[in-house]
Amino acid sequence: MYDLGDIVEMKKAHPCGVNRWEITRMGADIKIKCTGCNHIVMLPRREFDKKMKKILEKKADQA
């Protein structure tokens, strides 16, 4: 499962040409930021679950 700070790939690439997004906020809505142009998008969790393809990088545990 995804978590805050993870890098994910979505089904459709962003118009800037990059398909890597960082999860910056989680709750009922999920906020993601494009790693190419820093554009921020906020999606309902249900829509995010449908549009996410896979997790590319997990955030390193800080324990």
All heavy atoms as TSV, in Angstrom:
chain	resi	resn	atom	element	x	y	z
A	1	MET	N	N	0.845	-1.185	0.000
A	1	MET	CA	C	0.000	0.000	0.000
A	1	MET	C	C	0.888	1.245	0.000
A	1	MET	O	O	1.997	1.235	0.496
A	1	MET	CB	C	-0.894	-0.042	1.238
A	1	MET	CG	C	-2.043	0.891	1.197
A	1	MET	SD	S	-3.262	0.334	-0.001
A	1	MET	CE	C	-4.536	1.474	0.336
A	2	TYR	N	N	0.392	2.305	-0.548
A	2	TYR	CA	C	1.134	3.554	-0.643
A	2	TYR	C	C	1.094	4.315	0.680
A	2	TYR	O	O	0.233	4.089	1.510
A	2	TYR	CB	C	0.591	4.408	-1.786
A	2	TYR	CG	C	-0.910	4.571	-1.760
A	2	TYR	CD1	C	-1.512	5.547	-0.977
A	2	TYR	CD2	C	-1.724	3.739	-2.518
A	2	TYR	CE1	C	-2.889	5.693	-0.952
A	2	TYR	CE2	C	-3.099	3.874	-2.492
A	2	TYR	CZ	C	-3.671	4.850	-1.704
A	2	TYR	OH	O	-5.031	4.999	-1.666
A	3	ASP	N	N	2.058	5.225	0.834
A	3	ASP	CA	C	2.163	6.006	2.057
A	3	ASP	C	C	2.679	7.402	1.704
A	3	ASP	O	O	3.119	7.642	0.583
A	3	ASP	CB	C	3.114	5.314	3.035
A	3	ASP	CG	C	2.871	5.737	4.473
A	3	ASP	OD1	O	1.879	6.453	4.733
A	3	ASP	OD2	O	3.662	5.344	5.347
A	4	LEU	N	N	2.653	8.285	2.669
A	4	LEU	CA	C	3.114	9.657	2.485
A	4	LEU	C	C	4.588	9.672	2.069
A	4	LEU	O	O	5.408	8.978	2.667
A	4	LEU	CB	C	2.924	10.428	3.791
A	4	LEU	CG	C	3.050	11.932	3.726
A	4	LEU	CD1	C	1.959	12.517	2.847
A	4	LEU	CD2	C	2.947	12.516	5.116
A	5	GLY	N	N	4.930	10.417	1.029
A	5	GLY	CA	C	6.305	10.525	0.561
A	5	GLY	C	C	6.692	9.522	-0.508
A	5	GLY	O	O	7.777	9.607	-1.074
A	6	ASP	N	N	5.822	8.559	-0.807
A	6	ASP	CA	C	6.121	7.575	-1.850
A	6	ASP	C	C	6.052	8.223	-3.231
A	6	ASP	O	O	5.330	9.192	-3.443
A	6	ASP	CB	C	5.119	6.417	-1.815
A	6	ASP	CG	C	5.290	5.523	-0.599
A	6	ASP	OD1	O	6.265	5.702	0.146
A	6	ASP	OD2	O	4.432	4.641	-0.400
A	7	ILE	N	N	6.800	7.655	-4.174
A	7	ILE	CA	C	6.753	8.075	-5.572
A	7	ILE	C	C	5.926	7.034	-6.317
A	7	ILE	O	O	6.230	5.841	-6.263
A	7	ILE	CB	C	8.171	8.163	-6.193
A	7	ILE	CG1	C	9.087	9.065	-5.369
A	7	ILE	CG2	C	8.099	8.624	-7.641
A	7	ILE	CD1	C	8.718	10.525	-5.364
A	8	VAL	N	N	4.863	7.492	-6.990
A	8	VAL	CA	C	3.969	6.572	-7.694
A	8	VAL	C	C	3.906	6.905	-9.178
A	8	VAL	O	O	4.250	8.008	-9.591
A	8	VAL	CB	C	2.542	6.597	-7.088
A	8	VAL	CG1	C	2.548	6.127	-5.663
A	8	VAL	CG2	C	1.909	7.965	-7.199
A	9	GLU	N	N	3.470	5.920	-9.963
A	9	GLU	CA	C	3.248	6.108	-11.392
A	9	GLU	C	C	1.746	6.042	-11.629
A	9	GLU	O	O	1.075	5.139	-11.129
A	9	GLU	CB	C	3.959	5.005	-12.191
A	9	GLU	CG	C	3.778	5.134	-13.678
A	9	GLU	CD	C	4.483	4.029	-14.447
A	9	GLU	OE1	O	5.286	3.290	-13.855
A	9	GLU	OE2	O	4.216	3.917	-15.645
A	10	MET	N	N	1.231	7.004	-12.395
A	10	MET	CA	C	-0.192	7.021	-12.710
A	10	MET	C	C	-0.403	6.397	-14.088
A	10	MET	O	O	0.541	6.206	-14.845
A	10	MET	CB	C	-0.714	8.465	-12.688
A	10	MET	CG	C	-0.485	9.190	-11.376
A	10	MET	SD	S	-1.196	8.397	-9.944
A	10	MET	CE	C	-2.868	8.997	-10.036
A	11	LYS	N	N	-1.650	6.048	-14.418
A	11	LYS	CA	C	-1.941	5.421	-15.711
A	11	LYS	C	C	-1.660	6.348	-16.879
A	11	LYS	O	O	-1.191	5.920	-17.919
A	11	LYS	CB	C	-3.394	4.945	-15.744
A	11	LYS	CG	C	-3.626	3.743	-14.849
A	11	LYS	CD	C	-5.027	3.225	-14.949
A	11	LYS	CE	C	-5.206	2.032	-14.028
A	11	LYS	NZ	N	-6.591	1.561	-13.992
A	12	LYS	N	N	-1.949	7.655	-16.704
A	12	LYS	CA	C	-1.678	8.632	-17.760
A	12	LYS	C	C	-0.539	9.542	-17.328
A	12	LYS	O	O	-0.500	9.984	-16.185
A	12	LYS	CB	C	-2.915	9.473	-18.044
A	12	LYS	CG	C	-4.036	8.713	-18.714
A	12	LYS	CD	C	-5.146	9.646	-19.108
A	12	LYS	CE	C	-6.251	8.900	-19.829
A	12	LYS	NZ	N	-7.345	9.804	-20.204
A	13	ALA	N	N	0.367	9.832	-18.239
A	13	ALA	CA	C	1.487	10.727	-17.938
A	13	ALA	C	C	0.999	12.173	-17.857
A	13	ALA	O	O	-0.009	12.540	-18.462
A	13	ALA	CB	C	2.563	10.595	-19.012
A	14	HIS	N	N	1.718	12.998	-17.130
A	14	HIS	CA	C	1.411	14.423	-17.032
A	14	HIS	C	C	1.810	15.080	-18.351
A	14	HIS	O	O	2.738	14.622	-19.023
A	14	HIS	CB	C	2.198	15.018	-15.854
A	14	HIS	CG	C	1.776	16.391	-15.484
A	14	HIS	ND1	N	2.579	17.479	-15.660
A	14	HIS	CD2	C	0.613	16.856	-14.964
A	14	HIS	CE1	C	1.930	18.558	-15.253
A	14	HIS	NE2	N	0.741	18.207	-14.825
A	15	PRO	N	N	1.138	16.159	-18.760
A	15	PRO	CA	C	1.483	16.826	-20.026
A	15	PRO	C	C	2.950	17.278	-20.122
A	15	PRO	O	O	3.459	17.447	-21.228
A	15	PRO	CB	C	0.546	18.030	-20.067
A	15	PRO	CG	C	-0.641	17.597	-19.279
A	15	PRO	CD	C	-0.089	16.718	-18.192
A	16	CYS	N	N	3.641	17.455	-18.999
A	16	CYS	CA	C	5.053	17.855	-19.050
A	16	CYS	C	C	5.939	16.688	-19.491
A	16	CYS	O	O	7.125	16.873	-19.742
A	16	CYS	CB	C	5.514	18.410	-17.706
A	16	CYS	SG	S	5.760	17.172	-16.413
A	17	GLY	N	N	5.379	15.475	-19.580
A	17	GLY	CA	C	6.128	14.319	-20.068
A	17	GLY	C	C	6.631	13.383	-18.985
A	17	GLY	O	O	7.150	12.319	-19.287
A	18	VAL	N	N	6.459	13.742	-17.728
A	18	VAL	CA	C	6.945	12.920	-16.614
A	18	VAL	C	C	5.762	12.144	-16.025
A	18	VAL	O	O	4.656	12.653	-15.949
A	18	VAL	CB	C	7.598	13.813	-15.528
A	18	VAL	CG1	C	8.053	12.994	-14.336
A	18	VAL	CG2	C	8.768	14.567	-16.122
A	19	ASN	N	N	6.013	10.907	-15.621
A	19	ASN	CA	C	4.951	10.104	-15.007
A	19	ASN	C	C	5.376	9.638	-13.618
A	19	ASN	O	O	5.180	8.492	-13.247
A	19	ASN	CB	C	4.582	8.920	-15.894
A	19	ASN	CG	C	3.221	8.357	-15.540
A	19	ASN	OD1	O	2.497	8.917	-14.725
A	19	ASN	ND2	N	2.865	7.256	-16.145
A	20	ARG	N	N	6.014	10.524	-12.859
A	20	ARG	CA	C	6.426	10.240	-11.480
A	20	ARG	C	C	5.780	11.290	-10.584
A	20	ARG	O	O	5.968	12.484	-10.788
A	20	ARG	CB	C	7.944	10.304	-11.334
A	20	ARG	CG	C	8.671	9.201	-12.071
A	20	ARG	CD	C	10.170	9.405	-12.052
A	20	ARG	NE	N	10.714	9.507	-10.723
A	20	ARG	CZ	C	11.148	8.485	-9.981
A	20	ARG	NH1	N	11.074	7.271	-10.474
A	20	ARG	NH2	N	11.635	8.679	-8.782
A	21	TRP	N	N	5.027	10.842	-9.602
A	21	TRP	CA	C	4.307	11.736	-8.698
A	21	TRP	C	C	4.677	11.404	-7.262
A	21	TRP	O	O	4.762	10.232	-6.893
A	21	TRP	CB	C	2.802	11.560	-8.879
A	21	TRP	CG	C	2.305	11.919	-10.235
A	21	TRP	CD1	C	2.317	11.122	-11.356
A	21	TRP	CD2	C	1.719	13.156	-10.637
A	21	TRP	NE1	N	1.771	11.800	-12.422
A	21	TRP	CE2	C	1.382	13.045	-12.003
A	21	TRP	CE3	C	1.429	14.341	-9.966
A	21	TRP	CZ2	C	0.789	14.071	-12.710
A	21	TRP	CZ3	C	0.820	15.360	-10.673
A	21	TRP	CH2	C	0.514	15.223	-12.025
A	22	GLU	N	N	4.864	12.417	-6.432
A	22	GLU	CA	C	5.147	12.229	-5.008
A	22	GLU	C	C	3.873	12.496	-4.225
A	22	GLU	O	O	3.200	13.504	-4.445
A	22	GLU	CB	C	6.239	13.191	-4.544
A	22	GLU	CG	C	6.549	13.039	-3.073
A	22	GLU	CD	C	7.568	14.042	-2.567
A	22	GLU	OE1	O	8.078	14.837	-3.376
A	22	GLU	OE2	O	7.830	14.037	-1.364
A	23	ILE	N	N	3.534	11.598	-3.302
A	23	ILE	CA	C	2.359	11.787	-2.451
A	23	ILE	C	C	2.745	12.770	-1.348
A	23	ILE	O	O	3.658	12.507	-0.569
A	23	ILE	CB	C	1.885	10.456	-1.854
A	23	ILE	CG1	C	1.500	9.487	-2.968
A	23	ILE	CG2	C	0.708	10.689	-0.905
A	23	ILE	CD1	C	1.157	8.089	-2.488
A	24	THR	N	N	2.053	13.920	-1.287
A	24	THR	CA	C	2.405	14.953	-0.308
A	24	THR	C	C	1.366	15.107	0.795
A	24	THR	O	O	1.642	15.731	1.810
A	24	THR	CB	C	2.596	16.320	-1.000
A	24	THR	OG1	O	1.413	16.664	-1.703
A	24	THR	CG2	C	3.772	16.277	-1.962
A	25	ARG	N	N	0.148	14.571	0.611
A	25	ARG	CA	C	-0.885	14.664	1.646
A	25	ARG	C	C	-1.821	13.483	1.499
A	25	ARG	O	O	-2.170	13.098	0.393
A	25	ARG	CB	C	-1.678	15.960	1.491
A	25	ARG	CG	C	-2.794	16.128	2.504
A	25	ARG	CD	C	-3.606	17.398	2.212
A	25	ARG	NE	N	-4.670	17.577	3.169
A	25	ARG	CZ	C	-5.876	17.009	3.066
A	25	ARG	NH1	N	-6.139	16.208	2.066
A	25	ARG	NH2	N	-6.799	17.245	3.979
A	26	MET	N	N	-2.214	12.907	2.631
A	26	MET	CA	C	-3.150	11.796	2.604
A	26	MET	C	C	-4.279	12.052	3.584
A	26	MET	O	O	-4.075	12.613	4.650
A	26	MET	CB	C	-2.447	10.488	2.955
A	26	MET	CG	C	-1.488	10.039	1.890
A	26	MET	SD	S	-0.716	8.476	2.248
A	26	MET	CE	C	-2.099	7.376	2.184
A	27	GLY	N	N	-5.455	11.650	3.196
A	27	GLY	CA	C	-6.653	11.783	4.010
A	27	GLY	C	C	-7.798	11.260	3.171
A	27	GLY	O	O	-7.645	10.290	2.446
A	28	ALA	N	N	-8.959	11.908	3.244
A	28	ALA	CA	C	-10.062	11.541	2.358
A	28	ALA	C	C	-9.663	11.860	0.920
A	28	ALA	O	O	-10.044	11.164	-0.012
A	28	ALA	CB	C	-11.311	12.303	2.741
A	29	ASP	N	N	-8.864	12.930	0.760
A	29	ASP	CA	C	-8.294	13.291	-0.532
A	29	ASP	C	C	-6.793	13.032	-0.486
A	29	ASP	O	O	-6.186	13.077	0.576
A	29	ASP	CB	C	-8.521	14.778	-0.843
A	29	ASP	CG	C	-9.990	15.119	-1.006
A	29	ASP	OD1	O	-10.730	14.269	-1.530
A	29	ASP	OD2	O	-10.384	16.217	-0.615
A	30	ILE	N	N	-6.211	12.787	-1.645
A	30	ILE	CA	C	-4.765	12.571	-1.734
A	30	ILE	C	C	-4.182	13.643	-2.638
A	30	ILE	O	O	-4.667	13.861	-3.752
A	30	ILE	CB	C	-4.448	11.159	-2.255
A	30	ILE	CG1	C	-4.953	10.139	-1.236
A	30	ILE	CG2	C	-2.965	10.996	-2.529
A	30	ILE	CD1	C	-4.681	8.717	-1.570
A	31	LYS	N	N	-3.144	14.323	-2.144
A	31	LYS	CA	C	-2.483	15.371	-2.919
A	31	LYS	C	C	-1.178	14.799	-3.449
A	31	LYS	O	O	-0.387	14.234	-2.697
A	31	LYS	CB	C	-2.198	16.586	-2.040
A	31	LYS	CG	C	-1.655	17.783	-2.808
A	31	LYS	CD	C	-1.277	18.922	-1.892
A	31	LYS	CE	C	-2.475	19.679	-1.410
A	31	LYS	NZ	N	-2.113	20.886	-0.649
A	32	ILE	N	N	-0.979	14.942	-4.764
A	32	ILE	CA	C	0.245	14.460	-5.390
A	32	ILE	C	C	0.916	15.601	-6.132
A	32	ILE	O	O	0.250	16.523	-6.591
A	32	ILE	CB	C	-0.020	13.261	-6.330
A	32	ILE	CG1	C	-1.076	13.603	-7.379
A	32	ILE	CG2	C	-0.418	12.029	-5.546
A	32	ILE	CD1	C	-1.347	12.495	-8.393
A	33	LYS	N	N	2.255	15.522	-6.213
A	33	LYS	CA	C	3.033	16.568	-6.876
A	33	LYS	C	C	3.867	15.932	-7.972
A	33	LYS	O	O	4.565	14.936	-7.746
A	33	LYS	CB	C	3.937	17.254	-5.847
A	33	LYS	CG	C	4.804	18.353	-6.433
A	33	LYS	CD	C	5.563	19.108	-5.366
A	33	LYS	CE	C	6.691	18.282	-4.818
A	33	LYS	NZ	N	7.593	19.010	-3.955
A	34	CYS	N	N	3.802	16.505	-9.181
A	34	CYS	CA	C	4.598	16.028	-10.305
A	34	CYS	C	C	6.076	16.283	-9.998
A	34	CYS	O	O	6.446	17.392	-9.613
A	34	CYS	CB	C	4.177	16.755	-11.583
A	34	CYS	SG	S	5.143	16.283	-13.028
A	35	THR	N	N	6.913	15.271	-10.182
A	35	THR	CA	C	8.331	15.442	-9.887
A	35	THR	C	C	9.053	16.189	-11.004
A	35	THR	O	O	10.187	16.611	-10.826
A	35	THR	CB	C	9.019	14.079	-9.649
A	35	THR	OG1	O	8.836	13.261	-10.797
A	35	THR	CG2	C	8.447	13.390	-8.417
A	36	GLY	N	N	8.401	16.367	-12.150
A	36	GLY	CA	C	9.018	17.084	-13.266
A	36	GLY	C	C	8.816	18.585	-13.180
A	36	GLY	O	O	9.770	19.364	-13.203
A	37	CYS	N	N	7.553	19.025	-13.040
A	37	CYS	CA	C	7.258	20.460	-13.093
A	37	CYS	C	C	6.681	20.995	-11.775
A	37	CYS	O	O	6.315	22.155	-11.687
A	37	CYS	CB	C	6.282	20.752	-14.228
A	37	CYS	SG	S	4.658	20.008	-14.009
A	38	ASN	N	N	6.579	20.137	-10.748
A	38	ASN	CA	C	6.061	20.495	-9.417
A	38	ASN	C	C	4.598	20.919	-9.421
A	38	ASN	O	O	4.159	21.589	-8.493
A	38	ASN	CB	C	6.925	21.579	-8.756
A	38	ASN	CG	C	8.285	21.058	-8.388
A	38	ASN	OD1	O	8.429	19.891	-8.040
A	38	ASN	ND2	N	9.289	21.903	-8.497
A	39	HIS	N	N	3.828	20.529	-10.429
A	39	HIS	CA	C	2.390	20.803	-10.456
A	39	HIS	C	C	1.715	19.934	-9.395
A	39	HIS	O	O	2.051	18.759	-9.235
A	39	HIS	CB	C	1.817	20.484	-11.837
A	39	HIS	CG	C	0.360	20.766	-11.967
A	39	HIS	ND1	N	-0.123	22.036	-12.162
A	39	HIS	CD2	C	-0.709	19.940	-11.926
A	39	HIS	CE1	C	-1.448	21.976	-12.238
A	39	HIS	NE2	N	-1.823	20.706	-12.102
A	40	ILE	N	N	0.761	20.503	-8.653
A	40	ILE	CA	C	0.086	19.784	-7.576
A	40	ILE	C	C	-1.351	19.480	-7.981
A	40	ILE	O	O	-2.058	20.340	-8.499
A	40	ILE	CB	C	0.117	20.604	-6.274
A	40	ILE	CG1	C	1.559	20.740	-5.805
A	40	ILE	CG2	C	-0.741	19.961	-5.199
A	40	ILE	CD1	C	1.748	21.654	-4.622
A	41	VAL	N	N	-1.760	18.229	-7.741
A	41	VAL	CA	C	-3.115	17.777	-8.051
A	41	VAL	C	C	-3.687	17.120	-6.802
A	41	VAL	O	O	-2.996	16.388	-6.103
A	41	VAL	CB	C	-3.107	16.753	-9.214
A	41	VAL	CG1	C	-4.489	16.222	-9.494
A	41	VAL	CG2	C	-2.507	17.359	-10.462
A	42	MET	N	N	-4.966	17.393	-6.526
A	42	MET	CA	C	-5.633	16.771	-5.395
A	42	MET	C	C	-6.775	15.909	-5.919
A	42	MET	O	O	-7.608	16.377	-6.695
A	42	MET	CB	C	-6.160	17.850	-4.452
A	42	MET	CG	C	-6.469	17.361	-3.094
A	42	MET	SD	S	-6.522	18.795	-2.006
A	42	MET	CE	C	-6.481	17.990	-0.450
A	43	LEU	N	N	-6.779	14.633	-5.520
A	43	LEU	CA	C	-7.777	13.680	-5.999
A	43	LEU	C	C	-8.471	13.015	-4.819
A	43	LEU	O	O	-7.823	12.746	-3.802
A	43	LEU	CB	C	-7.112	12.568	-6.827
A	43	LEU	CG	C	-6.340	12.946	-8.069
A	43	LEU	CD1	C	-5.504	11.777	-8.538
A	43	LEU	CD2	C	-7.297	13.359	-9.154
A	44	PRO	N	N	-9.757	12.696	-4.960
A	44	PRO	CA	C	-10.391	11.861	-3.936
A	44	PRO	C	C	-9.691	10.503	-3.896
A	44	PRO	O	O	-9.192	10.020	-4.927
A	44	PRO	CB	C	-11.826	11.710	-4.430
A	44	PRO	CG	C	-12.028	12.806	-5.415
A	44	PRO	CD	C	-10.683	13.110	-5.996
A	45	ARG	N	N	-9.626	9.889	-2.726
A	45	ARG	CA	C	-8.903	8.618	-2.568
A	45	ARG	C	C	-9.397	7.554	-3.546
A	45	ARG	O	O	-8.605	6.819	-4.135
A	45	ARG	CB	C	-9.035	8.119	-1.133
A	45	ARG	CG	C	-8.208	6.888	-0.842
A	45	ARG	CD	C	-8.354	6.468	0.599
A	45	ARG	NE	N	-7.642	7.345	1.489
A	45	ARG	CZ	C	-6.416	7.087	1.965
A	45	ARG	NH1	N	-5.795	6.000	1.591
A	45	ARG	NH2	N	-5.842	7.913	2.787
A	46	ARG	N	N	-10.693	7.470	-3.740
A	46	ARG	CA	C	-11.263	6.460	-4.641
A	46	ARG	C	C	-10.761	6.658	-6.076
A	46	ARG	O	O	-10.386	5.703	-6.765
A	46	ARG	CB	C	-12.779	6.534	-4.584
A	46	ARG	CG	C	-13.452	5.591	-5.544
A	46	ARG	CD	C	-14.947	5.660	-5.384
A	46	ARG	NE	N	-15.357	4.411	-4.753
A	46	ARG	CZ	C	-16.479	4.220	-4.125
A	46	ARG	NH1	N	-17.341	5.194	-3.998
A	46	ARG	NH2	N	-16.774	3.053	-3.611
A	47	GLU	N	N	-10.726	7.911	-6.535
A	47	GLU	CA	C	-10.246	8.220	-7.883
A	47	GLU	C	C	-8.747	7.950	-7.995
A	47	GLU	O	O	-8.264	7.417	-8.994
A	47	GLU	CB	C	-10.544	9.686	-8.211
A	47	GLU	CG	C	-10.254	10.076	-9.629
A	47	GLU	CD	C	-10.635	11.519	-9.927
A	47	GLU	OE1	O	-11.479	12.091	-9.205
A	47	GLU	OE2	O	-10.067	12.064	-10.878
A	48	PHE	N	N	-7.983	8.306	-6.942
A	48	PHE	CA	C	-6.538	8.046	-6.935
A	48	PHE	C	C	-6.271	6.549	-7.051
A	48	PHE	O	O	-5.398	6.121	-7.803
A	48	PHE	CB	C	-5.914	8.606	-5.654
A	48	PHE	CG	C	-4.446	8.296	-5.518
A	48	PHE	CD1	C	-3.500	9.062	-6.183
A	48	PHE	CD2	C	-4.011	7.236	-4.738
A	48	PHE	CE1	C	-2.148	8.779	-6.076
A	48	PHE	CE2	C	-2.661	6.945	-4.616
A	48	PHE	CZ	C	-1.737	7.722	-5.291
A	49	ASP	N	N	-7.021	5.732	-6.293
A	49	ASP	CA	C	-6.842	4.279	-6.340
A	49	ASP	C	C	-7.072	3.732	-7.743
A	49	ASP	O	O	-6.395	2.809	-8.183
A	49	ASP	CB	C	-7.782	3.588	-5.356
A	49	ASP	CG	C	-7.371	3.806	-3.905
A	49	ASP	OD1	O	-6.198	4.157	-3.664
A	49	ASP	OD2	O	-8.229	3.630	-3.017
A	50	LYS	N	N	-8.033	4.316	-8.467
A	50	LYS	CA	C	-8.332	3.873	-9.830
A	50	LYS	C	C	-7.236	4.281	-10.807
A	50	LYS	O	O	-6.902	3.535	-11.720
A	50	LYS	CB	C	-9.647	4.485	-10.304
A	50	LYS	CG	C	-10.830	3.561	-10.209
A	50	LYS	CD	C	-11.963	4.070	-11.053
A	50	LYS	CE	C	-12.894	4.887	-10.176
A	50	LYS	NZ	N	-14.091	5.326	-10.886
A	51	LYS	N	N	-6.676	5.489	-10.625
A	51	LYS	CA	C	-5.730	6.042	-11.589
A	51	LYS	C	C	-4.277	5.670	-11.325
A	51	LYS	O	O	-3.432	5.831	-12.198
A	51	LYS	CB	C	-5.861	7.569	-11.631
A	51	LYS	CG	C	-7.183	8.016	-12.223
A	51	LYS	CD	C	-7.254	9.510	-12.337
A	51	LYS	CE	C	-8.538	9.929	-13.037
A	51	LYS	NZ	N	-8.589	11.367	-13.260
A	52	MET	N	N	-3.951	5.176	-10.122
A	52	MET	CA	C	-2.571	4.807	-9.816
A	52	MET	C	C	-2.230	3.474	-10.480
A	52	MET	O	O	-3.010	2.529	-10.415
A	52	MET	CB	C	-2.349	4.691	-8.310
A	52	MET	CG	C	-0.892	4.461	-7.972
A	52	MET	SD	S	-0.585	4.171	-6.240
A	52	MET	CE	C	-1.104	2.490	-6.086
A	53	LYS	N	N	-1.050	3.428	-11.102
A	53	LYS	CA	C	-0.610	2.208	-11.772
A	53	LYS	C	C	0.257	1.366	-10.830
A	53	LYS	O	O	-0.018	0.196	-10.625
A	53	LYS	CB	C	0.164	2.578	-13.035
A	53	LYS	CG	C	0.468	1.445	-13.955
A	53	LYS	CD	C	1.066	1.980	-15.242
A	53	LYS	CE	C	1.292	0.888	-16.247
A	53	LYS	NZ	N	1.873	1.434	-17.477
A	54	LYS	N	N	1.314	1.980	-10.278
A	54	LYS	CA	C	2.189	1.233	-9.364
A	54	LYS	C	C	3.027	2.189	-8.529
A	54	LYS	O	O	3.162	3.367	-8.845
A	54	LYS	CB	C	3.098	0.275	-10.122
A	54	LYS	CG	C	4.072	0.949	-11.067
A	54	LYS	CD	C	4.899	-0.070	-11.816
A	54	LYS	CE	C	5.764	0.604	-12.860
A	54	LYS	NZ	N	6.575	-0.344	-13.599
A	55	ILE	N	N	3.605	1.644	-7.466
A	55	ILE	CA	C	4.512	2.407	-6.600
A	55	ILE	C	C	5.926	2.218	-7.141
A	55	ILE	O	O	6.384	1.091	-7.302
A	55	ILE	CB	C	4.426	1.910	-5.143
A	55	ILE	CG1	C	3.009	2.103	-4.609
A	55	ILE	CG2	C	5.442	2.636	-4.265
A	55	ILE	CD1	C	2.752	1.435	-3.280
A	56	LEU	N	N	6.592	3.337	-7.448
A	56	LEU	CA	C	7.952	3.267	-7.994
A	56	LEU	C	C	8.995	3.242	-6.885
A	56	LEU	O	O	9.969	2.482	-6.963
A	56	LEU	CB	C	8.210	4.460	-8.925
A	56	LEU	CG	C	7.301	4.533	-10.157
A	56	LEU	CD1	C	7.570	5.821	-10.921
A	56	LEU	CD2	C	7.524	3.349	-11.055
A	57	GLU	N	N	8.832	4.097	-5.874
A	57	GLU	CA	C	9.790	4.161	-4.764
A	57	GLU	C	C	9.042	4.338	-3.460
A	57	GLU	O	O	8.145	5.163	-3.361
A	57	GLU	CB	C	10.723	5.367	-4.923
A	57	GLU	CG	C	11.633	5.319	-6.110
A	57	GLU	CD	C	12.441	6.604	-6.256
A	57	GLU	OE1	O	12.660	7.290	-5.251
A	57	GLU	OE2	O	12.821	6.912	-7.394
A	58	LYS	N	N	9.432	3.543	-2.459
A	58	LYS	CA	C	8.870	3.710	-1.119
A	58	LYS	C	C	9.748	4.689	-0.365
A	58	LYS	O	O	10.954	4.723	-0.539
A	58	LYS	CB	C	8.857	2.366	-0.362
A	58	LYS	CG	C	7.914	1.325	-0.904
A	58	LYS	CD	C	6.471	1.692	-0.730
A	58	LYS	CE	C	5.988	1.455	0.673
A	58	LYS	NZ	N	4.585	1.847	0.851
A	59	LYS	N	N	9.125	5.536	0.459
A	59	LYS	CA	C	9.881	6.461	1.291
A	59	LYS	C	C	10.681	5.653	2.310
A	59	LYS	O	O	10.174	4.686	2.869
A	59	LYS	CB	C	8.921	7.409	2.008
A	59	LYS	CG	C	9.620	8.411	2.886
A	59	LYS	CD	C	8.608	9.279	3.602
A	59	LYS	CE	C	9.318	10.128	4.629
A	59	LYS	NZ	N	8.377	10.810	5.495
A	60	ALA	N	N	11.911	6.044	2.533
A	60	ALA	CA	C	12.766	5.332	3.491
A	60	ALA	C	C	12.186	5.478	4.897
A	60	ALA	O	O	11.751	6.550	5.294
A	60	ALA	CB	C	14.176	5.892	3.456
A	61	ASP	N	N	12.149	4.362	5.634
A	61	ASP	CA	C	11.634	4.396	7.010
A	61	ASP	C	C	12.557	5.199	7.897
A	61	ASP	O	O	13.784	5.099	7.806
A	61	ASP	CB	C	11.512	2.967	7.560
A	61	ASP	CG	C	10.432	2.186	6.844
A	61	ASP	OD1	O	9.443	2.816	6.403
A	61	ASP	OD2	O	10.572	0.956	6.744
A	62	GLN	N	N	11.967	6.034	8.752
A	62	GLN	CA	C	12.750	6.867	9.645
A	62	GLN	C	C	12.644	6.372	11.082
A	62	GLN	O	O	12.297	7.092	11.988
A	62	GLN	CB	C	12.267	8.324	9.552
A	62	GLN	CG	C	12.453	8.934	8.199
A	62	GLN	CD	C	11.913	10.355	8.155
A	62	GLN	OE1	O	11.388	10.859	9.114
A	62	GLN	NE2	N	12.073	11.001	7.008
A	63	ALA	N	N	12.969	5.110	11.297
A	63	ALA	CA	C	12.857	4.526	12.642
A	63	ALA	C	C	14.200	4.211	13.231
A	63	ALA	O	O	15.207	4.230	12.667
A	63	ALA	CB	C	12.015	3.260	12.591
